[in-house]
Amino acid sequence: MDLNEISFENLPKAVAHLVKEIAEIKLMIQNVQVFESKAKSNPIGIEEASRLIGKAKPTIYGLVRQRKIPCYKYGKKLYFFEEELLEWISKGKKKTMQEIESEVFKYNHKNR
């Protein structure tokens, strides 16, 4: 529906179109929320964690021993949550020169 065509006569049609669009948006949001809750609620094993973060299993075991990677242990088996692993990766972000320069600029102007 073209928004330029809205008039009093086709107002019911425009409202119906908006209701349909809102329903589609709500469905999309619900699907994202379900996906996010599944990512947190379903633990994955070391094989999946290895594929997710792109590291070999021995490397992951080393990170676990050093307590550098979020994990859970039940018995002799390790478990991970995708959301936590992705957050762990994002915390290791290296700042760009532009970001560093921006922080220096803000710091210098704040301390004048």
ChimeraX attribute file (.defattr): number of C-alpha atoms within 10 A of each C-alpha:
attribute: neighborCount
match mode: 1-to-1
recipient: residues
	/A:1	9
	/A:2	6
	/A:3	7
	/A:4	6
	/A:5	11
	/A:6	14
	/A:7	11
	/A:8	9
	/A:9	9
	/A:10	10
	/A:11	12
	/A:12	12
	/A:13	14
	/A:14	18
	/A:15	12
	/A:16	11
	/A:17	13
	/A:18	13
	/A:19	12
	/A:20	12
	/A:21	12
	/A:22	12
	/A:23	12
	/A:24	12
	/A:25	12
	/A:26	12
	/A:27	12
	/A:28	12
	/A:29	12
	/A:30	12
	/A:31	12
	/A:32	12
	/A:33	12
	/A:34	11
	/A:35	12
	/A:36	13
	/A:37	12
	/A:38	14
	/A:39	15
	/A:40	14
	/A:41	12
	/A:42	12
	/A:43	18
	/A:44	18
	/A:45	15
	/A:46	19
	/A:47	12
	/A:48	16
	/A:49	21
	/A:50	16
	/A:51	11
	/A:52	13
	/A:53	14
	/A:54	10
	/A:55	12
	/A:56	13
	/A:57	15
	/A:58	11
	/A:59	11
	/A:60	20
	/A:61	14
	/A:62	12
	/A:63	14
	/A:64	16
	/A:65	10
	/A:66	9
	/A:67	10
	/A:68	11
	/A:69	17
	/A:70	15
	/A:71	20
	/A:72	14
	/A:73	10
	/A:74	7
	/A:75	6
	/A:76	5
	/A:77	9
	/A:78	15
	/A:79	17
	/A:80	20
	/A:81	20
	/A:82	22
	/A:83	16
	/A:84	15
	/A:85	17
	/A:86	12
	/A:87	11
	/A:88	15
	/A:89	12
	/A:90	10
	/A:91	9
	/A:92	8
	/A:93	8
	/A:94	9
	/A:95	9
	/A:96	9
	/A:97	9
	/A:98	9
	/A:99	11
	/A:100	12
	/A:101	12
	/A:102	12
	/A:103	12
	/A:104	12
	/A:105	11
	/A:106	11
	/A:107	11
	/A:108	10
	/A:109	9
	/A:110	8
	/A:111	6
	/A:112	5
